Amino acid sequence: MTNSNAKKVLMVITSHSDLGSTGEKTGFWVEEFAAPYYAFIDAGTQVTLASPAGGQPPIDPKSESPDAQTAATRRFDEDTESQALLAKTAKLSDVKAADYDAVFYPGGHGPLWDLTDNVDSIALIESFLAANKPVAAVCHATAAFLNIKDAAGQYVVSGKAVTGFSNTEENAVQLSDVVPFLLEDELVKRGGDYQKVADWHAFAVQDGLLITGQNPASSELAAEKLLAALAA
């Protein structure tokens, strides 16, 4: 039995699977989906999954490596019900902000390619913000906020405390020359007050309706901030 008073969170996951021209694969990072997903459902939140293409989003194979596993990823590996839900995400163009209380974007390198300029995603986030609803992203998915503008035509990250995968972290994974842009640089270019902590440490920041996490270790923290915003 579902709780009709439960908050509803939309999670938007990348559909992009090619890591630039390297011939390698990318997609979403399992931890950045699983940790927030379980934080939401354990808090009694109703979660809907969506992606630009609909259906099964591509998993970044590196996020399934032994050193990338966490309690949340192990839980997901054994959770056939949630795996089935993930396999049939709604098409992003079919979802409406009015049906949800908040939106969360998990990272992985995929969003750099398919969520930065996605017109459906941009319209969706702008609708959430116009309705005074919080929007959250972690790691590379903060790219989904880069081209969001307010009613006055200004970038919403301008003057706001934001974070996302840092230049030093991108250098550490040796993909600075592969990605279409460096997220930290682009946030700064749009006037964002980019903040970070040491590489791979948990860090999330909230500024008004914007909630962002720096890296995979920050996914649960970003989700907790979104849950707190919903409870406020």
C-alpha positions in Angstrom: 0.0 0.0 0.0 1.5 3.3 -1.0 1.3 6.4 1.1 -0.7 9.1 -0.7 1.1 11.7 1.3 4.6 10.5 0.4 6.9 12.9 -1.3 7.6 12.0 -5.0 11.2 12.3 -6.3 12.1 11.9 -10.0 15.5 10.5 -10.7 16.9 11.4 -14.2 19.6 9.1 -15.5 21.9 9.4 -18.5 21.2 7.4 -21.7 24.7 8.1 -23.1 27.1 5.2 -23.3 30.1 6.2 -25.5 33.2 7.6 -23.7 34.0 10.2 -26.3 36.0 8.7 -29.2 38.0 6.3 -27.0 35.9 3.2 -28.0 35.3 2.7 -24.3 31.9 2.8 -22.6 30.5 5.1 -20.0 27.0 5.7 -18.6 25.8 6.3 -15.1 27.8 5.5 -12.0 26.1 2.8 -10.0 26.9 4.2 -6.5 25.5 7.6 -7.5 22.2 6.0 -8.5 22.0 3.3 -5.8 22.9 5.4 -2.7 20.4 8.2 -3.3 17.8 5.7 -4.5 17.9 3.8 -1.3 18.1 6.9 0.8 14.8 8.1 -0.8 12.9 4.8 -0.6 14.1 4.1 2.9 12.7 7.5 3.9 9.3 6.6 2.4 9.7 8.6 -0.7 8.1 7.5 -4.0 10.8 7.3 -6.7 10.2 7.4 -10.5 13.1 6.8 -12.8 13.5 8.5 -16.2 16.1 8.9 -18.9 16.4 10.7 -22.2 15.9 7.5 -24.3 13.7 5.6 -21.8 14.3 2.0 -21.0 17.6 0.6 -19.6 20.2 3.3 -19.0 23.8 2.3 -19.7 25.9 1.5 -16.6 29.5 2.7 -16.6 31.5 -0.5 -16.5 34.1 1.0 -14.2 31.5 1.6 -11.6 31.0 -2.2 -11.4 34.7 -2.8 -10.6 35.4 -4.2 -7.1 37.0 -1.0 -5.8 33.8 1.0 -6.6 31.5 -1.2 -4.6 29.7 0.2 -1.5 26.9 -1.1 0.7 24.4 0.6 -1.6 25.8 -1.0 -4.8 25.8 -4.4 -3.2 22.2 -3.9 -2.1 21.3 -3.0 -5.6 23.1 -6.1 -7.0 20.7 -8.3 -5.0 17.6 -6.2 -5.6 15.9 -7.7 -8.7 12.8 -5.6 -8.2 14.7 -2.3 -8.4 16.8 -3.7 -11.3 13.5 -4.3 -13.1 12.4 -0.7 -12.5 15.7 0.6 -13.8 15.3 -1.5 -17.0 12.2 0.4 -17.9 12.8 4.0 -17.1 10.2 6.5 -18.4 11.2 8.7 -21.4 12.3 12.1 -20.2 10.1 13.9 -22.7 7.0 12.2 -21.1 7.5 13.3 -17.5 6.2 16.6 -16.0 7.7 18.5 -13.1 4.1 19.1 -11.7 3.9 15.4 -10.8 6.9 15.4 -8.5 8.2 17.3 -5.5 11.9 17.2 -6.4 14.4 15.9 -9.0 17.7 14.2 -8.6 20.4 13.6 -11.2 22.9 10.8 -10.6 26.3 11.2 -12.3 28.7 9.2 -14.3 30.4 10.7 -17.3 27.3 10.2 -19.5 25.4 13.4 -18.5 28.2 15.5 -19.9 27.1 14.4 -23.3 23.4 14.0 -23.2 22.0 16.0 -20.3 23.9 19.3 -20.5 22.0 20.6 -23.6 19.0 18.3 -23.4 15.9 20.5 -24.1 13.6 18.3 -22.2 15.9 18.2 -19.2 16.4 22.0 -19.2 12.6 22.6 -19.4 12.0 20.2 -16.6 14.5 21.7 -14.2 13.4 25.2 -15.0 9.8 24.0 -14.2 10.9 22.6 -10.9 12.7 25.8 -9.9 9.8 28.0 -11.1 7.5 26.0 -8.8 9.9 26.5 -5.9 10.9 22.8 -5.9 14.4 21.6 -5.1 16.7 20.1 -7.7 19.8 18.0 -6.9 22.7 16.5 -8.8 25.9 14.7 -8.0 29.3 14.5 -9.6 29.2 15.0 -13.4 25.4 15.3 -13.4 25.8 18.9 -12.1 26.3 19.5 -15.9 22.6 19.3 -16.2 22.4 22.6 -14.4 24.9 24.5 -16.6 22.4 25.8 -19.1 19.4 26.4 -16.8 18.3 30.0 -16.7 15.9 31.9 -14.4 13.0 34.1 -15.5 15.3 37.0 -16.1 17.5 34.9 -18.4 20.4 34.6 -16.0 22.2 31.3 -15.4 20.8 29.8 -12.2 24.3 28.7 -11.0 25.5 32.3 -11.2 26.4 33.5 -7.7 25.3 30.2 -6.2 27.5 27.8 -4.2 27.8 24.7 -6.4 30.0 21.7 -6.7 30.6 18.8 -9.1 33.4 16.5 -10.3 36.6 18.6 -9.9 39.4 19.2 -12.4 41.8 17.4 -10.2 39.5 14.4 -10.0 39.1 14.4 -13.8 42.9 14.5 -14.1 43.2 11.6 -11.6 41.0 9.4 -13.8 42.9 10.6 -16.9 39.8 11.7 -18.8 40.5 15.5 -18.9 41.3 15.2 -22.6 38.4 12.9 -23.4 35.4 14.7 -21.8 33.7 17.4 -23.9 34.4 20.0 -21.2 35.7 20.3 -17.6 32.7 20.6 -15.3 34.5 22.8 -12.7 35.6 25.2 -15.4 32.1 25.5 -17.0 30.4 26.1 -13.6 32.9 28.9 -12.9 32.4 30.4 -16.4 28.7 30.7 -15.7 29.4 32.6 -12.5 29.0 29.7 -10.1 30.7 29.9 -6.7 32.4 26.5 -7.3 33.4 24.8 -4.1 35.2 21.5 -3.4 37.1 19.5 -0.8 40.0 17.1 -1.3 39.6 14.6 -4.1 37.3 11.6 -3.5 36.0 13.0 -0.1 32.3 13.5 0.5 31.0 17.0 -0.1 27.6 18.4 -0.9 26.4 22.0 -0.9 22.9 23.5 -0.9 22.2 27.1 -2.1 18.5 27.8 -2.2 16.8 25.2 -4.4 20.1 23.9 -5.9 21.8 20.9 -4.2 25.0 19.5 -5.7 27.5 16.8 -4.7 31.1 16.7 -5.7 31.9 13.0 -6.5 30.6 9.4 -6.0 31.4 9.6 -2.3 29.0 12.6 -2.1 25.9 10.9 -3.5 24.2 9.9 -0.3 25.0 13.3 1.3 23.4 15.1 -1.7 20.3 12.8 -1.3 20.1 13.6 2.4 20.2 17.3 1.7 17.3 16.9 -0.8 15.3 14.9 1.7 15.9 17.6 4.3 14.7 20.2 1.8 11.6 18.2 1.2 10.9 18.0 4.9 11.4 21.7 5.5 
